[in-house]
Amino acid sequence: MAPHELSRDSLLVALGRPQGAGDALAPALTPTSTYRAGGALNYARDGNPGWGDLETVIGALEGGDAVAFSSGMAAAAAVLETLPAGALVAVSRVAYHGVHVLLREREAAGRLRTRTIDTLDAAAAEAACDGAALLWIETPTNPLIGVADIAALSAAAHSHGAAVIVDSTLATPLRQQPLDAGADLVLHSATKFIGGHSDLLLGVVVTHEAERVEALVHRRQTDGSVPGVLEAFLALRGVRTLAVRLERAERTAGELARRLAVHPAVALVRYPGLPDDPGHGLAARQMSGFGAMLAFETVGDADTADRVCEGVELITHATSLGGVDTLLERRARYAAEREAGTPPTLIRVSVGIEDAEDLWRDLERALDSAVAS
């Protein structure tokens, strides 16, 4: 069957595989630094078959051409480096703090200019796009799990001549299609849900414009921000199960969010799957599911939230997200998050694939113990 006849769930499994009679079902690892003369590739920075297989899958899922990088941060940096000197970047106020670090450092060096905007307010964001070369959107946002209107923001940015990039890491390619909604580029930290097992670093940028693909490949070759061969192999293997992992984690996330919302130790739950969440209506229209990320704020102070994080046993107190293990952390323990306005008692939860009842018992026990202390 042709790829356009298949669902995304099937594309995850079918694409990026050898097709010849007698070929191995799984692509081979090709650890090499150089290639014999006369072929399409000369040196390891030019490409690797393993990258190409992964790029085929992610590109098909997003409806464009994918370029893989050594990490999500390397992918973000490559996008910024394609901009001309002095370009203005309008960036979401709530976004991954590493992106803000990249932008601050480039602004301090005179390389770029930045303007921080509230992308959850489409009308205000439109005015803020005036003079910008790039609008940087993250949705759902990390760590507040807010939902931005990709179509409205893309139209507004384009009316001012700005390109649009969407960090869609929390949504995954299965729950959101930024390019279809009008964005020019979509970024994923493949370290997270795409890899899915907390064992690799990788980033991917997807676009449907050949000129942008060429510019990104040039940055990867020139800057040396190439994926490791093993990392690409693991990400490709991991993405095969994304549909089933996400379905289970998302179902559990919804159940945990509903129970947290009525727990006396919880002041606020942030999850777009809850009917009273501010982003619920938009997420229901823009996404095909509400995702496996949630956040909640405890009653009391930061110490109370810390006790919750320290009190879990099955759930892992750690940073990052998108793996099979459920992880949680108080994000405002980082100075950059405090400066960005992250509430002091906010706990971000990346829901994994463990049994939902086991997770709830663990979380409920930690909450009860934290407020009783």
VEXTI-671513 format. One line per 4 residues: for each residue x, y, z of N, C-alpha, C. Coordinates in steps of 0.2 Angstrom, whole numbers, plus 5000, padded with zeros to 4 digits. Example, Ala and Ser with C-alpha at 12.3 -4.5 7.8 and 13.67 -1.06 7.14 Angstrom:
<rs>
5066/4972/5039/5062/4978/5039/5066/4984/5039 ~ 5064/4989/5035/5068/4995/5036/5064/5000/5039
</rs>
This chain:
<rs>
5004/4994/5000/5000/5000/5000/5004/5006/5000 ~ 5002/5011/4997/5006/5018/4996/5005/5021/5003 ~ 5011/5025/5005/5010/5028/5011/5004/5033/5012 ~ 5002/5036/5007/4996/5041/5008/4990/5037/5009
4990/5030/5009/4984/5026/5010/4984/5024/5017 ~ 4989/5025/5021/4990/5022/5028/4989/5028/5033 ~ 4986/5025/5039/4986/5030/5045/4993/5031/5047 ~ 4993/5036/5052/5000/5038/5055/5002/5032/5059
4997/5029/5063/4999/5023/5067/5003/5018/5063 ~ 5000/5017/5057/5003/5011/5052/5010/5014/5049 ~ 5010/5020/5048/5016/5023/5045/5022/5022/5050 ~ 5021/5023/5056/5026/5022/5062/5029/5016/5061
5025/5010/5059/5028/5004/5059/5031/5002/5052 ~ 5028/5004/5047/5030/5002/5040/5035/5006/5037 ~ 5036/5012/5038/5041/5016/5034/5048/5015/5037 ~ 5053/5017/5033/5060/5017/5035/5063/5010/5036
5061/5005/5032/5063/4998/5033/5066/4996/5026 ~ 5071/4991/5026/5073/4989/5020/5068/4985/5016 ~ 5068/4985/5009/5062/4983/5006/5064/4977/5001 ~ 5070/4975/5000/5072/4970/4996/5071/4963/4998
5070/4959/4993/5069/4952/4995/5075/4949/4999 ~ 5074/4946/5005/5079/4943/5009/5083/4948/5014 ~ 5080/4955/5013/5083/4960/5018/5081/4959/5025 ~ 5085/4961/5030/5083/4961/5037/5077/4965/5038
5072/4963/5042/5066/4968/5043/5068/4974/5046 ~ 5073/4974/5051/5075/4980/5054/5081/4983/5051 ~ 5081/4990/5050/5087/4993/5047/5094/4992/5051 ~ 5099/4991/5047/5106/4990/5050/5109/4996/5053
5113/4995/5058/5117/5000/5061/5123/5001/5056 ~ 5124/5008/5054/5130/5009/5050/5135/5014/5053 ~ 5139/5011/5057/5144/5015/5061/5150/5016/5056 ~ 5150/5022/5053/5156/5024/5049/5157/5031/5049
5164/5033/5048/5165/5040/5048/5166/5042/5041 ~ 5167/5038/5036/5168/5040/5029/5166/5034/5024 ~ 5165/5036/5018/5162/5032/5013/5167/5031/5007 ~ 5166/5026/5003/5170/5025/4997/5168/5031/4992
5172/5033/4988/5171/5038/4983/5166/5036/4978 ~ 5162/5040/4975/5158/5039/4970/5151/5038/4972 ~ 5149/5039/4978/5142/5038/4980/5139/5045/4982 ~ 5133/5045/4985/5130/5051/4987/5133/5054/4993
5136/5050/4998/5139/5052/5004/5147/5051/5004 ~ 5150/5056/5007/5157/5056/5007/5160/5055/5014 ~ 5157/5058/5019/5159/5059/5025/5153/5058/5030 ~ 5155/5057/5037/5149/5055/5041/5145/5061/5043
5147/5067/5042/5143/5073/5043/5138/5074/5037 ~ 5139/5071/5032/5135/5072/5026/5128/5068/5027 ~ 5129/5062/5031/5123/5058/5032/5124/5051/5034 ~ 5119/5048/5036/5120/5041/5038/5113/5037/5036
5113/5031/5033/5107/5028/5032/5102/5028/5038 ~ 5105/5027/5044/5100/5027/5050/5097/5033/5051 ~ 5100/5039/5049/5097/5045/5050/5091/5046/5045 ~ 5093/5044/5039/5088/5044/5033/5082/5040/5035
5082/5034/5038/5076/5030/5039/5072/5034/5044 ~ 5075/5036/5050/5071/5040/5055/5068/5046/5052 ~ 5072/5050/5047/5069/5056/5044/5063/5054/5040 ~ 5063/5048/5036/5058/5046/5032/5051/5045/5036
5052/5042/5042/5046/5041/5046/5043/5048/5049 ~ 5048/5052/5052/5045/5058/5055/5043/5063/5050 ~ 5046/5063/5044/5044/5067/5039/5037/5066/5037 ~ 5036/5059/5036/5029/5057/5033/5024/5058/5039
5025/5057/5045/5020/5059/5050/5018/5066/5050 ~ 5023/5071/5049/5022/5078/5049/5020/5081/5043 ~ 5021/5077/5037/5019/5080/5031/5024/5084/5028 ~ 5030/5083/5029/5036/5087/5026/5042/5083/5026
5048/5086/5025/5054/5083/5025/5058/5085/5032 ~ 5060/5079/5035/5063/5080/5042/5071/5080/5041 ~ 5074/5084/5046/5081/5084/5047/5083/5083/5054 ~ 5087/5077/5055/5088/5075/5062/5095/5078/5064
5095/5080/5071/5100/5083/5074/5102/5079/5080 ~ 5108/5081/5083/5111/5077/5089/5107/5078/5095 ~ 5102/5083/5096/5098/5084/5102/5093/5089/5100 ~ 5088/5090/5104/5083/5095/5103/5086/5102/5103
5090/5103/5107/5094/5110/5108/5098/5111/5101 ~ 5101/5106/5099/5105/5107/5092/5100/5109/5087 ~ 5094/5106/5087/5089/5107/5081/5087/5114/5082 ~ 5086/5116/5088/5083/5123/5089/5089/5128/5087
5095/5127/5089/5100/5131/5088/5101/5132/5080 ~ 5100/5126/5076/5101/5126/5069/5096/5131/5066 ~ 5090/5130/5068/5085/5135/5066/5087/5142/5067 ~ 5089/5144/5073/5091/5151/5074/5097/5153/5070
5101/5148/5068/5107/5150/5064/5105/5151/5057 ~ 5100/5149/5055/5098/5150/5048/5095/5157/5047 ~ 5094/5161/5052/5091/5168/5052/5097/5173/5051 ~ 5095/5178/5047/5100/5183/5046/5102/5187/5052
5108/5190/5052/5111/5194/5058/5106/5199/5059 ~ 5104/5200/5066/5100/5206/5068/5092/5204/5067 ~ 5091/5198/5065/5083/5196/5064/5080/5196/5071 ~ 5074/5198/5071/5070/5198/5077/5066/5192/5078
5066/5189/5083/5062/5182/5085/5057/5184/5090 ~ 5051/5183/5089/5046/5184/5094/5045/5177/5097 ~ 5045/5176/5103/5045/5169/5106/5040/5169/5112 ~ 5037/5163/5112/5032/5162/5118/5036/5163/5125
5032/5167/5129/5035/5168/5136/5035/5161/5139 ~ 5031/5157/5138/5031/5150/5142/5033/5145/5136 ~ 5040/5143/5137/5043/5139/5132/5049/5135/5136 ~ 5051/5130/5133/5057/5127/5136/5063/5132/5137
5065/5132/5143/5070/5137/5146/5076/5137/5141 ~ 5078/5131/5139/5084/5131/5135/5084/5135/5128 ~ 5078/5136/5126/5077/5140/5120/5078/5147/5122 ~ 5075/5149/5128/5076/5156/5130/5084/5157/5131
5087/5152/5134/5094/5153/5134/5098/5154/5128 ~ 5096/5150/5123/5099/5151/5116/5098/5158/5114 ~ 5092/5161/5114/5090/5167/5112/5093/5173/5116 ~ 5094/5172/5122/5097/5177/5126/5104/5178/5125
5108/5172/5124/5115/5173/5122/5116/5176/5115 ~ 5112/5174/5111/5112/5177/5104/5111/5184/5104 ~ 5106/5186/5108/5104/5194/5108/5110/5197/5112 ~ 5113/5194/5117/5119/5198/5120/5125/5198/5116
5125/5194/5111/5131/5194/5106/5129/5198/5100 ~ 5123/5201/5100/5122/5205/5094/5120/5201/5088 ~ 5119/5195/5089/5117/5190/5083/5110/5191/5081 ~ 5105/5191/5086/5098/5191/5085/5095/5196/5090
5089/5198/5089/5085/5202/5094/5079/5198/5096 ~ 5076/5199/5102/5071/5194/5104/5065/5199/5107 ~ 5059/5196/5106/5053/5199/5109/5049/5194/5112 ~ 5048/5194/5119/5044/5189/5122/5037/5191/5122
5032/5186/5120/5025/5187/5119/5021/5182/5122 ~ 5015/5183/5123/5010/5178/5126/5007/5175/5120 ~ 5009/5169/5118/5006/5166/5112/4999/5163/5114 ~ 4997/5163/5120/4990/5161/5122/4985/5166/5120
4987/5172/5119/4983/5178/5117/4985/5180/5110 ~ 4981/5177/5105/4982/5177/5098/4982/5185/5096 ~ 4977/5189/5098/4977/5196/5096/4983/5200/5098 ~ 4985/5199/5104/4991/5202/5107/4997/5200/5103
4997/5193/5101/5003/5191/5098/5004/5193/5091 ~ 4998/5195/5088/4998/5197/5081/5002/5204/5081 ~ 5001/5208/5085/5004/5215/5085/5011/5214/5087 ~ 5013/5209/5091/5020/5208/5093/5024/5205/5087
5021/5202/5082/5024/5199/5076/5027/5205/5071 ~ 5025/5211/5072/5027/5216/5068/5034/5217/5068 ~ 5038/5216/5062/5045/5217/5061/5049/5210/5063 ~ 5045/5205/5065/5049/5199/5067/5050/5195/5060
5056/5191/5061/5057/5186/5055/5055/5179/5057 ~ 5054/5178/5064/5052/5171/5066/5047/5172/5072 ~ 5042/5168/5072/5038/5167/5078/5039/5160/5081 ~ 5041/5160/5087/5043/5153/5090/5037/5152/5095
5033/5146/5093/5027/5144/5097/5029/5138/5100 ~ 5027/5137/5106/5027/5130/5109/5020/5128/5111 ~ 5017/5123/5109/5011/5121/5111/5010/5113/5111 ~ 5007/5110/5116/5006/5113/5123/5013/5115/5126
5012/5120/5130/5018/5124/5133/5021/5120/5139 ~ 5027/5120/5140/5031/5117/5145/5034/5122/5150 ~ 5032/5122/5156/5028/5116/5159/5021/5118/5161 ~ 5018/5123/5159/5011/5125/5161/5006/5122/5157
5007/5118/5152/5003/5114/5148/4997/5118/5145 ~ 4999/5125/5143/4994/5129/5140/4994/5127/5132 ~ 4988/5129/5129/4987/5127/5122/4987/5134/5118 ~ 4991/5134/5113/4991/5140/5108/4988/5138/5102
4985/5143/5099/4981/5142/5092/4986/5143/5086 ~ 4988/5137/5084/4993/5137/5079/4991/5141/5072 ~ 4984/5139/5070/4982/5142/5064/4981/5150/5064 ~ 4979/5152/5070/4978/5159/5071/4984/5163/5071
4989/5160/5075/4996/5163/5076/5000/5163/5069 ~ 4999/5157/5066/5003/5157/5059/5000/5162/5054 ~ 4993/5163/5054/4991/5168/5050/4993/5175/5052 ~ 4993/5176/5058/4995/5183/5060/5002/5184/5059
5007/5179/5060/5014/5180/5059/5015/5181/5051 ~ 5012/5177/5047/5013/5178/5040/5010/5184/5037 ~ 5005/5187/5040/5003/5194/5038/5008/5199/5039 ~ 5013/5198/5044/5019/5202/5045/5025/5200/5042
5025/5195/5038/5031/5192/5035/5035/5188/5039 ~ 5033/5185/5044/5037/5181/5049/5035/5174/5047 ~ 5040/5170/5048/5040/5163/5048/5038/5160/5054 ~ 5035/5154/5055/5033/5151/5061/5036/5144/5062
5038/5143/5068/5040/5137/5070/5036/5135/5076 ~ 5034/5129/5077/5031/5126/5082/5035/5120/5086 ~ 5036/5121/5092/5039/5116/5096/5033/5111/5098 ~ 5032/5105/5095/5027/5101/5096/5029/5095/5100
5034/5095/5104/5037/5090/5107/5031/5086/5112 ~ 5028/5090/5116/5023/5088/5120/5017/5084/5117 ~ 5015/5087/5111/5010/5084/5107/5011/5078/5103 ~ 5018/5077/5101/5020/5072/5097/5017/5073/5090
5020/5069/5085/5017/5070/5078/5010/5066/5077 ~ 5008/5063/5082/5002/5059/5082/4996/5063/5085 ~ 4997/5068/5088/4992/5072/5091/4991/5079/5088 ~ 4996/5081/5084/4995/5088/5082/4999/5089/5075
4996/5093/5070/5000/5093/5064/5001/5101/5062 ~ 5006/5104/5065/5007/5111/5064/5008/5113/5057 ~ 5011/5109/5053/5012/5111/5046/5005/5112/5042 ~ 5001/5107/5044/4994/5107/5041/4990/5114/5043
4992/5116/5049/4989/5122/5052/4992/5128/5050 ~ 4997/5128/5046/5000/5134/5044/5007/5136/5046 ~ 5010/5132/5050/5017/5133/5052/5022/5131/5047 ~ 5027/5134/5047/5033/5133/5042/5038/5128/5044
5038/5127/5051/5043/5122/5053/5040/5119/5060 ~ 5041/5113/5061/5039/5110/5067/5046/5106/5070 ~ 5046/5107/5077/5052/5105/5080/5050/5099/5085 ~ 5054/5094/5086/5053/5089/5091/5059/5088/5095
5059/5087/5101/5065/5084/5105/5063/5077/5105 ~ 5066/5073/5100/5065/5066/5099/5068/5062/5105 ~ 5072/5065/5109/5073/5063/5116/5067/5060/5120 ~ 5062/5064/5119/5056/5063/5123/5051/5057/5120
5045/5059/5118/5041/5054/5116/5043/5050/5110 ~ 5046/5053/5105/5048/5049/5099/5053/5043/5101 ~ 5058/5045/5105/5063/5039/5107/5059/5035/5112 ~ 5056/5038/5117/5051/5035/5122/5054/5031/5127
5061/5030/5128/5063/5026/5133/5069/5029/5137 ~ 5069/5036/5137/5074/5039/5141/5081/5037/5141 ~ 5083/5035/5134/5090/5032/5133/5094/5035/5127 ~ 5092/5041/5125/5095/5044/5119/5094/5052/5119
5098/5056/5116/5097/5063/5114/5096/5063/5107 ~ 5091/5067/5104/5090/5068/5097/5085/5073/5096 ~ 5086/5077/5091/5081/5082/5089/5079/5081/5081 ~ 5073/5084/5080/5071/5084/5073/5067/5090/5071
5069/5093/5065/5065/5098/5062/5062/5096/5056 ~ 5055/5098/5055/5052/5096/5049/5049/5102/5045 ~ 5050/5102/5039/5047/5108/5035/5045/5105/5028 ~ 5041/5109/5025/5039/5107/5018/5042/5111/5013
5047/5115/5015/5050/5120/5010/5057/5117/5009 ~ 5059/5116/5002/5065/5113/5001/5071/5118/5003 ~ 5070/5124/5002/5075/5129/5004/5077/5129/5011 ~ 5072/5128/5015/5073/5127/5022/5077/5121/5024
5075/5115/5021/5078/5109/5022/5085/5110/5020 ~ 5087/5113/5014/5094/5114/5012/5098/5118/5017 ~ 5095/5123/5020/5098/5127/5025/5099/5124/5031 ~ 5095/5119/5034/5096/5116/5040/5101/5110/5039
5101/5107/5033/5106/5102/5032/5113/5105/5032 ~ 5113/5111/5029/5120/5115/5029/5122/5116/5036 ~ 5118/5118/5040/5119/5120/5047/5122/5114/5051 ~ 5118/5108/5049/5120/5102/5053/5127/5100/5051
5129/5100/5044/5135/5098/5041/5141/5103/5044 ~ 5139/5109/5044/5144/5114/5046/5146/5114/5053 ~ 5140/5114/5057/5141/5115/5064/5143/5108/5067 ~ 5142/5102/5064/5143/5096/5066/5138/5093/5071
5132/5096/5071/5127/5094/5076/5123/5088/5073 ~ 5127/5083/5072/5124/5077/5068/5122/5071/5074 ~ 5117/5068/5072/5115/5062/5077/5120/5057/5077 ~ 5120/5054/5083/5124/5048/5084/5121/5042/5080
5124/5037/5077/5121/5032/5074/5117/5028/5078 ~ 5120/5026/5084/5116/5022/5089/5109/5026/5091 ~ 5110/5032/5092/5104/5036/5094/5099/5036/5089 ~ 5101/5037/5083/5096/5037/5077/5092/5030/5077
5096/5025/5078/5094/5018/5078/5089/5017/5083 ~ 5090/5019/5089/5086/5018/5095/5080/5023/5094 ~ 5080/5029/5092/5074/5033/5091/5070/5030/5086 ~ 5072/5027/5080/5068/5023/5075/5065/5017/5078
5068/5014/5082/5065/5008/5086/5060/5010/5091 ~ 5061/5016/5094/5057/5018/5099/5050/5021/5096 ~ 5051/5024/5090/5045/5027/5087/5040/5022/5085 ~ 5042/5016/5083/5038/5011/5081/5032/5010/5086
5033/5011/5092/5028/5009/5097/5025/5016/5100 ~ 5026/5021/5097/5023/5028/5099/5016/5028/5100 ~ 5012/5025/5095/5005/5025/5095/5002/5021/5101 ~ 5005/5015/5103/5002/5012/5108/5005/5014/5115
5011/5017/5115/5013/5020/5121/5009/5026/5123 ~ 5008/5030/5118/5004/5037/5119/4997/5036/5121 ~ 4994/5031/5118/4987/5029/5119/4986/5027/5127 ~ 4990/5023/5129/4990/5021/5136/4992/5027/5141
4997/5030/5139/4999/5036/5144/4994/5041/5144 ~ 4991/5043/5138/4986/5048/5138/4980/5046/5142 ~ 4978/5040/5141/4972/5038/5145/4973/5038/5153 ~ 4979/5036/5155/4981/5037/5162/4981/5044/5164
4984/5048/5160/4985/5055/5161/4978/5058/5163 ~ 4973/5057/5159/4966/5059/5160/4963/5057/5166 ~ 4965/5051/5168/4962/5048/5174/4965/5051/5180 ~ 4972/5052/5180/4976/5055/5185/4973/5063/5186
4972/5066/5181/4970/5073/5181/4964/5074/5184 ~ 4959/5069/5183/4952/5070/5186/4953/5068/5193 ~ 4957/5064/5195/4957/5062/5202/4961/5068/5206 ~ 4966/5070/5203/4970/5076/5206/4965/5082/5207
4961/5083/5202/4957/5089/5203/4952/5089/5209 ~ 4951/5084/5212/4946/5084/5218/4950/5082/5224 ~ 4957/5081/5224/4961/5080/5230/4962/5086/5234 ~ 4961/5086/5240/4961/5092/5244/4968/5095/5245
4973/5091/5243/4980/5094/5243/4982/5097/5237 ~ 4978/5097/5232/4979/5100/5225/4975/5106/5224 ~ 4979/5112/5223/4975/5118/5222/4973/5119/5215 ~ 4977/5116/5210/4975/5118/5203/4978/5112/5198
4974/5110/5194/4977/5105/5189/4977/5108/5182 ~ 4982/5107/5178/4983/5109/5171/4983/5103/5167 ~ 4978/5102/5163/4978/5097/5158/4972/5098/5153 ~ 4973/5099/5147/4968/5101/5142/4962/5096/5141
4963/5090/5144/4958/5085/5143/4952/5087/5148 ~ 4954/5091/5153/4948/5092/5158/4944/5098/5155 ~ 4937/5097/5156/4932/5101/5152/4933/5108/5155 ~ 4935/5110/5161/4936/5116/5163/4943/5119/5162
4947/5116/5159/4954/5119/5158/4953/5124/5152 ~ 4957/5130/5153/4956/5135/5148/4958/5133/5141 ~ 4962/5128/5140/4964/5126/5134/4960/5120/5131 ~ 4955/5118/5134/4951/5112/5132/4948/5113/5125
4944/5118/5124/4940/5119/5118/4945/5119/5112 ~ 4951/5123/5113/4955/5124/5107/4959/5117/5106 ~ 4961/5114/5112/4964/5107/5111/4960/5102/5107 ~ 4953/5102/5109/4949/5098/5106/4948/5099/5098
4949/5105/5096/4949/5106/5089/4955/5105/5086 ~ 4961/5107/5089/4967/5107/5086/4971/5100/5086 ~ 4970/5097/5092/4973/5090/5093/4969/5084/5092 ~ 4972/5079/5091/4968/5073/5091/4968/5069/5097
4970/5072/5102/4970/5069/5109/4973/5074/5114 ~ 4973/5073/5120/4975/5078/5125/4982/5077/5127 ~ 4985/5072/5126/4992/5071/5127/4993/5067/5134 ~ 5000/5066/5136/5002/5062/5142/5005/5067/5147
5005/5073/5146/5008/5078/5150/5003/5082/5154 ~ 5004/5083/5161/5000/5087/5165/5004/5090/5170 ~ 5001/5095/5173/5004/5098/5179/4999/5100/5184 ~ 5001/5100/5190/4997/5102/5196/5000/5106/5201
4997/5110/5204/4999/5114/5210/4997/5112/5216 ~ 5001/5111/5221/4999/5109/5228/4997/5115/5232 ~ 4993/5113/5237/4992/5118/5242/4998/5119/5246 ~ 4998/5124/5250/5004/5125/5254/5010/5129/5250
5016/5127/5252/5021/5131/5249/5026/5126/5245 ~ 5032/5129/5242/5036/5125/5238/5039/5118/5242 ~ 5039/5119/5249/5042/5113/5253/5037/5108/5252 ~ 5030/5110/5252/5025/5104/5252/5026/5101/5245
5027/5104/5240/5027/5101/5233/5034/5097/5233 ~ 5039/5099/5236/5045/5095/5236/5044/5089/5240 ~ 5040/5089/5245/5039/5083/5249/5035/5078/5245 ~ 5030/5080/5241/5027/5076/5236/5032/5073/5231
5036/5076/5228/5041/5074/5224/5046/5069/5227 ~ 5047/5070/5233/5052/5065/5237/5048/5059/5240 ~ 5042/5060/5240/5038/5054/5243/5035/5049/5239 ~ 5036/5050/5232/5034/5045/5227/5039/5039/5227
5036/5033/5226/5041/5027/5225/5041/5024/5218 ~ 5035/5023/5216/5034/5020/5209/5036/5025/5204 ~ 5033/5031/5205/5035/5037/5200/5042/5039/5202 ~ 5045/5041/5196/5052/5043/5197/5053/5051/5198
5056/5053/5203/5057/5061/5204/5063/5062/5199 ~ 5062/5065/5193/5068/5066/5189/5065/5071/5184 ~ 5070/5074/5180/5068/5079/5175/5067/5075/5168 ~ 5065/5079/5163/5063/5076/5156/5056/5073/5156
5055/5070/5150/5048/5068/5149/5047/5063/5143 ~ 5042/5060/5142/5040/5057/5136/5042/5049/5136 ~ 5045/5047/5142/5047/5040/5142/5042/5035/5144 ~ 5043/5029/5145/5039/5024/5147/5038/5025/5155
5043/5028/5158/5042/5029/5165/5039/5035/5167 ~ 5034/5035/5172/5031/5041/5174/5036/5045/5178 ~ 5037/5052/5176/5042/5056/5180/5038/5062/5182 ~ 5041/5065/5188/5038/5071/5190/5043/5075/5193
5042/5082/5193/5047/5086/5197/5044/5093/5198 ~ 5046/5097/5203/5044/5104/5204/5048/5108/5200 ~ 5045/5111/5194/5049/5114/5189/5053/5121/5192 ~ 5049/5124/5197/5052/5130/5199/5058/5129/5204
5061/5123/5204/5067/5122/5208/5073/5125/5204 ~ 5071/5126/5197/5076/5129/5193/5076/5137/5193 ~ 5081/5140/5193/5081/5148/5193/5077/5150/5187 ~ 5079/5147/5181/5076/5149/5175/5069/5149/5175
5066/5144/5178/5059/5143/5178/5056/5148/5183 ~ 5059/5149/5188/5056/5154/5193/5056/5161/5190 ~ 5061/5163/5186/5062/5169/5182/5056/5170/5177 ~ 5054/5164/5174/5049/5164/5169/5042/5164/5172
5042/5164/5179/5035/5164/5182/5032/5158/5183 ~ 5035/5152/5183/5032/5146/5185/5030/5146/5192 ~ 5024/5144/5194/5022/5144/5201/5026/5140/5205 ~ 5028/5142/5211/5032/5138/5215/5030/5131/5217
5024/5130/5217/5021/5123/5219/5019/5119/5213 ~ 5021/5121/5207/5019/5117/5201/5023/5111/5201 ~ 5020/5105/5200/5023/5099/5199/5021/5097/5192 ~ 5026/5096/5187/5025/5093/5181/5025/5086/5181
5021/5082/5177/5020/5075/5177/5020/5073/5170 ~ 5025/5069/5168/5025/5065/5162/5023/5058/5163 ~ 5017/5057/5161/5014/5050/5162/5016/5045/5158 ~ 5019/5039/5161/5021/5034/5157/5016/5028/5156
5018/5022/5156/5014/5017/5154/5013/5012/5160 ~ 5014/5013/5166/5013/5009/5171/5005/5009/5173 ~ 5003/5004/5177/4996/5003/5178/4994/5010/5182 ~ 4988/5012/5179/4985/5018/5182/4984/5018/5189
4981/5012/5192/4979/5012/5199/4986/5012/5203 ~ 4991/5009/5201/4997/5009/5205/5000/5016/5205 ~ 4999/5020/5199/5002/5027/5199/4998/5031/5204 ~ 4991/5030/5204/4987/5034/5208/4988/5033/5216
4989/5027/5217/4990/5025/5224/4997/5028/5227 ~ 5002/5028/5222/5008/5031/5224/5008/5039/5225 ~ 5004/5042/5220/5004/5049/5220/4999/5051/5226 ~ 4994/5048/5227/4989/5049/5233/4993/5049/5239
4997/5044/5240/5000/5043/5246/5005/5048/5248 ~ 5009/5050/5242/5014/5056/5243/5010/5062/5244 ~ 5005/5064/5241/5001/5070/5243/4998/5070/5250 ~ 4995/5064/5252/4993/5064/5259/4998/5065/5264
5004/5062/5263/5009/5063/5268/5012/5070/5268 ~ 5013/5073/5262/5016/5079/5261/5012/5085/5265 ~ 5005/5084/5264/5001/5090/5268/5001/5088/5275 ~ 5002/5082/5277/5001/5080/5284/5008/5082/5288
5013/5083/5285/5020/5084/5288/5020/5091/5291
</rs>
